[in-house]
Every structure is written in structure tokens, then in C-alpha cells.
Amino acid sequence: MHTCLWIPEMLKAIFAELMPVTESGVQPSFATLYHLALTCRAFRELALDALWAHIQTPDMLVMWLPQDARSQPVTFTARGRPMLDISGHSLRLLRPLVDDDWTTFQKYACRVRSLTFEKYDDWKTRKLHDSAALALLGYPALPFSPFPLLRELYWNDQRDVLLLCLQRCISNSLTRLVIHSELWPSAMVDLIAGLGKACPMIKEFRCSMPPASACAMLSDVVTCWDNLEILETGAVNAQALQHLASLEKLRELKMLVPEGHSLQVDPASTFSVKFSLDKFSITAARIELLVAFLAPLKISAKSANLQINTASNAGDLDQLLSSLTEHFQPNVLKSLYVGVNRPTDFDDHSLFELTISAFRNIRTFTGLTNLDLSSIHVFITDDEVLDLVSAWPQMECLYLDSAWDWGVSFMGVTFGGLAGILERCPNLRSLGVNLDTFPPYDLPVHVDNQNTGITREKFTDISVGHAACEDVEAIGNLLAGMFPNLTQIYRAHPIDIDYDDLSDQNEWFERGNEWKEVESFITQKRMERLKQNDV
């Protein structure tokens, strides 16, 4: 016999169903919550709490006020239908707020658990004018923190004038704080400097790339937090690194290394820090800065993401790739990404061209299931790629293709090599290689342009690098035979065109269209096969 539920327990169960949590966050059923709030007294408070717990756009703050106190969106009629005119419209206050308005505001503000200030954009349908934001959150008579139960604050607004509003939202109840600002004015630096004491319960903190001058301040801030689980911040000093390494709950760490940063550790010293994480990421302005910051680190992590915001020559990249086993525990790492920016010098591709020997140490990470080196310029033949992938039998997503097409001819992976990769990596579902699509095709893998070798049903997308497509039907038949459920084919972008003006880049569009034709050909064959199976 089941135990009877009390009414409060029943209500909690009902509202849990109306507030599902997904990977995109909490997704409340607003219409249902609104009608429940109007239904009966028992539902009212719980429904209002749920309805206003997650404020996803700041304009919602003024919706608590009477209609005569706030502006309304401008509408017009098009083809007999009312349409919203979003151009230039921001919600504003139409009159000074009176005591009753503030009482109403606070009645709803105390229910807010999560608040998001999006990046201001004139073309967004929902915007809050800065004067309205300042009037609401900068009002002197309000408590220092108008949201006493706020747990999560996401600040992406770039308007410096609203930093006062950000300051008013900071409270000791916060456990998650995300601040992304393209600029770091002195007022922002001063505000962040006080977060360590103002928000002692922080579990997750993220900020955008800071100037080097702010890194010492950020180091002091993070040493105040003992409950951190996720941290994305500017590169911190040695003392802060030691503090972070001591945190048992820390599972994600991302370091942002700006131009001009120095860890200030004596190269001759034996200083080292050991981390045990789920995910480690580092983004650096230059490869030299990234290598220097990694030098004292020993990391046990399932995932590693290394991003360099400038182009790097082959010698520096070789050094970085060869040193990864010194910093990451080989038997733990499952996912590895190394990314570099597009070169600005297109005259000599050999400056950026790596040989397969640069990958020799990566073979040590035998448990890899995801490897992405597609932004690195490397030539790989069949024999080389088969020797390489034989170290990764559990691989699911592998990208060794070139993200940029240099417009030069070089050896790639043939269809025979492609079949060999599938044989050595049976779990593969996504692949990137510089594919050699020119005939003759290798036997016995192909007979009359038909695949007679390995087939992978769960394989869905492939990146072909700089590959040409001279025969849509022949290539389509071969790929469809290997990958009957293939849905996406990606090709490298030309490296030397102006991506701000693609109006005269006809060749690029034509090459992309050829591979779109292959996609369509494979889709058509798949539909024909399904029809035959239904008969």
C-alpha cells in the first residue's frame, strides 16, 4: 500500500514537472504556470515562485509594474496580421515610480533565483532601456541587493553605464556568476576585485579574457573561494594555482592567458601543481604564453582543450604537441582539442606545415575517444594515418583534416585508407581527413564505384579537407556504401579570401555546392533503400 502524499508534497511534484531541467537550462511552462497562479490560493504562491524564478531577459523586470508605468511594444499590421516592430524599441518607464510600484517590484523580486542580462542588441525583440534598468536597480531606497534569493547571475551586457546595476545584483547568496565583457573598464575591475568577500558561496565563476593587469587581482579573488566546482578566469598566479589544486570539488578549469601575462616562476625551480579534473581548458593570446603556463602543471583530466588565438608556426606547434604527455596523464585523457587561428601570411604554407612525426607522442593517449587537430596544417598518407589510428581503438570522433585550403596539391587519404580507418576504429561516427578523391580507386574495396568493404551505420558526418569533387555520382556511391546514414559533408575553406566580403568568391561557393550535391545524392539513395525495405 502506497503512503499518502501530503498536499505540499503533491504540489511540489506538480511544479517539478512544470520546471524541467535540460542541457539548455530550466525550461518552465510559462502559460501553465500563469493559469495555475490564477486557479486557487494553494497554487498561487508556488506558481508565482516558479514563474519568476528564472528571468531570462531583463525586460521582464518591468513587466511586474502597472501598464501605465511602462512603455508598450509598437505594433503594425502587415497582410492583415499584427506584427511587432522591434527596430529601435526598448522598454522604458513612462513615469516616476511611487511607493506602491516599489512594493509590487519587491514582491516579485524576492522570487528571482536566476537572472540573465543579455548582450544589448538593437534588433532583439526584447530590450530594456538603460534608463529603465538604472531606475529599477539603482533606486536608493531599495535594499542593497534587490534579489535576496538570487543564486545565478549571467551578465553579458556591454553597457558600462549599467555596471551599477551589476553591482546591485551581487549578493552573498550567489553560487553561480558569469560576467562576459569585451572591455574591462576600471569600474569593472574594482567590482570584480570585491567578489571574493561579497560572494563567499560561489561554486561556478566565469569571466571573459581580462587584461594582464587584472590577473593578479583575479588570483586574490579565487583564493577566497573554497566551494568552486567550475572556474573560467584569467590566468592566475602560483599561489592561486596551488589553492585551486587543493579543491576537491573543482571539476572544470579554464585559464585565459592574455598578452603580457607571466606566471613569474623561476624556470630553474621545481615548482609544479597537480590537478585532478573532468575538464581542463586554456586559451592563450600566443603559443609561447600557453606553453609557459602549462610548464608547471600536471593534469589528470578526461578532457583537454587548448586554444591559441594567433597563428603558430610548425616548429612551435611540434614542440607543444610533443610536450602534451608531460602535462596530461595518458591513461585518463579521453578528449583532446588543439586549435590555432588562421594564418595571416599566405605566401609560404610550409611555415605552418607539420609532418606526421609531430603526432608521435599523442599516440600515447590510447584511451582517446575524441581528437580534433583540424586547425593544424598537416599532410598524412594512408600508411601514416593507419599507423596513427591503430593506437586509438575506442575513437568515436577524429578530425585530422585541414580546416583551411591552401590551394596546393599534396597527398591525402584515399578511399582505401578511409576503409582502413574504419576497420581500426569500429566506434567511429565522425571523421575528418584530407580525402584523396581522384581515381583509380583501390581494389578490393571498390568494384565499379561500389563499396564492397566495411560499412558503418552510425557514421553521420565527414570533413574532407581540401578534397576536390570531380565525379558526384562515383564519390557519392562510394561514401554511401561506407556510410549509409551520412548526413553532413564539410569542406575546408580557402585560406586567402576576405571573409568579410564573399560577394566575388564564386569558386569557393562552387566547390561547396559540389559536395552539397554529394550529400543530396547520398540522401536520395538512403530514401530509395528505405522504400525498398518497406515493400
Rosetta blueprint (number, residue, H / E / L):
1 M L
2 H L
3 T L
4 C L
5 L L
6 W L
7 I H
8 P H
9 E H
10 M H
11 L H
12 K H
13 A H
14 I H
15 F H
16 A H
17 E H
18 L H
19 M L
20 P L
21 V E
22 T E
23 E L
24 S L
25 G E
26 V E
27 Q L
28 P L
29 S L
30 F H
31 A H
32 T H
33 L H
34 Y H
35 H H
36 L H
37 A H
38 L H
39 T H
40 C L
41 R H
42 A H
43 F H
44 R H
45 E H
46 L H
47 A H
48 L H
49 D H
50 A H
51 L H
52 W L
53 A L
54 H E
55 I E
56 Q L
57 T L
58 P H
59 D H
60 M H
61 L H
62 V H
63 M H
64 W H
65 L L
66 P L
67 Q H
68 D H
69 A H
70 R E
71 S L
72 Q L
73 P L
74 V E
75 T E
76 F E
77 T E
78 A E
79 R L
80 G L
81 R E
82 P E
83 M E
84 L E
85 D E
86 I L
87 S L
88 G L
89 H L
90 S L
91 L E
92 R L
93 L E
94 L L
95 R L
96 P L
97 L L
98 V L
99 D H
100 D H
101 D H
102 W H
103 T H
104 T H
105 F H
106 Q H
107 K H
108 Y H
109 A H
110 C L
111 R L
112 V L
113 R L
114 S E
115 L E
116 T E
117 F E
118 E L
119 K L
120 Y L
121 D L
122 D L
123 W L
124 K L
125 T L
126 R L
127 K L
128 L E
129 H L
130 D H
131 S H
132 A H
133 A H
134 L H
135 A H
136 L H
137 L H
138 G L
139 Y L
140 P L
141 A L
142 L L
143 P L
144 F L
145 S L
146 P L
147 F L
148 P L
149 L L
150 L L
151 R L
152 E E
153 L E
154 Y E
155 W E
156 N L
157 D L
158 Q L
159 R L
160 D H
161 V H
162 L H
163 L H
164 L H
165 C H
166 L H
167 Q H
168 R H
169 C H
170 I L
171 S L
172 N L
173 S L
174 L L
175 T L
176 R E
177 L E
178 V E
179 I E
180 H L
181 S L
182 E L
183 L L
184 W L
185 P L
186 S H
187 A H
188 M H
189 V H
190 D H
191 L H
192 I H
193 A H
194 G L
195 L H
196 G H
197 K H
198 A H
199 C L
200 P L
201 M L
202 I L
203 K L
204 E E
205 F E
206 R E
207 C E
208 S L
209 M L
210 P L
211 P L
212 A H
213 S H
214 A H
215 C H
216 A H
217 M H
218 L H
219 S H
220 D H
221 V H
222 V H
223 T L
224 C L
225 W L
226 D L
227 N L
228 L L
229 E L
230 I E
231 L E
232 E E
233 T E
234 G E
235 A L
236 V L
237 N L
238 A H
239 Q H
240 A H
241 L H
242 Q H
243 H H
244 L H
245 A H
246 S L
247 L L
248 E L
249 K L
250 L L
251 R L
252 E E
253 L E
254 K E
255 M E
256 L E
257 V E
258 P L
259 E L
260 G L
261 H L
262 S L
263 L L
264 Q L
265 V L
266 D L
267 P L
268 A L
269 S L
270 T L
271 F L
272 S L
273 V E
274 K E
275 F E
276 S E
277 L E
278 D E
279 K E
280 F E
281 S E
282 I E
283 T E
284 A E
285 A L
286 R L
287 I H
288 E H
289 L H
290 L H
291 V H
292 A H
293 F H
294 L H
295 A L
296 P L
297 L E
298 K E
299 I E
300 S E
301 A E
302 K E
303 S E
304 A E
305 N E
306 L E
307 Q E
308 I E
309 N L
310 T L
311 A L
312 S L
313 N L
314 A H
315 G H
316 D H
317 L H
318 D H
319 Q H
320 L H
321 L H
322 S H
323 S H
324 L H
325 T H
326 E H
327 H H
328 F E
329 Q L
330 P L
331 N L
332 V L
333 L L
334 K L
335 S E
336 L E
337 Y E
338 V E
339 G E
340 V E
341 N L
342 R L
343 P L
344 T L
345 D L
346 F L
347 D L
348 D L
349 H H
350 S H
351 L H
352 F L
353 E E
354 L E
355 T L
356 I H
357 S H
358 A H
359 F H
360 R H
361 N H
362 I H
363 R H
364 T H
365 F L
366 T L
367 G L
368 L L
369 T L
370 N E
371 L E
372 D E
373 L L
374 S L
375 S L
376 I L
377 H E
378 V E
379 F L
380 I L
381 T L
382 D H
383 D H
384 E H
385 V H
386 L H
387 D H
388 L H
389 V H
390 S L
391 A L
392 W L
393 P L
394 Q L
395 M L
396 E L
397 C E
398 L E
399 Y E
400 L L
401 D L
402 S L
403 A L
404 W E
405 D E
406 W L
407 G L
408 V L
409 S L
410 F L
411 M L
412 G L
413 V E
414 T L
415 F H
416 G H
417 G H
418 L H
419 A H
420 G H
421 I H
422 L H
423 E H
424 R H
425 C L
426 P L
427 N L
428 L L
429 R L
430 S E
431 L E
432 G E
433 V L
434 N L
435 L E
436 D L
437 T L
438 F L
439 P L
440 P L
441 Y L
442 D L
443 L L
444 P L
445 V L
446 H E
447 V E
448 D L
449 N L
450 Q E
451 N E
452 T L
453 G L
454 I L
455 T L
456 R L
457 E L
458 K L
459 F L
460 T L
461 D E
462 I E
463 S E
464 V L
465 G L
466 H L
467 A L
468 A L
469 C L
470 E L
471 D L
472 V H
473 E H
474 A H
475 I H
476 G H
477 N H
478 L H
479 L H
480 A H
481 G H
482 M H
483 F L
484 P L
485 N L
486 L L
487 T L
488 Q E
489 I E
490 Y E
491 R L
492 A L
493 H E
494 P E
495 I L
496 D L
497 I L
498 D L
499 Y L
500 D L
501 D L
502 L L
503 S L
504 D L
505 Q L
506 N H
507 E H
508 W H
509 F H
510 E H
511 R H
512 G H
513 N H
514 E H
515 W H
516 K H
517 E H
518 V H
519 E H
520 S H
521 F H
522 I H
523 T H
524 Q H
525 K H
526 R H
527 M H
528 E H
529 R H
530 L H
531 K H
532 Q H
533 N H
534 D H
535 V L
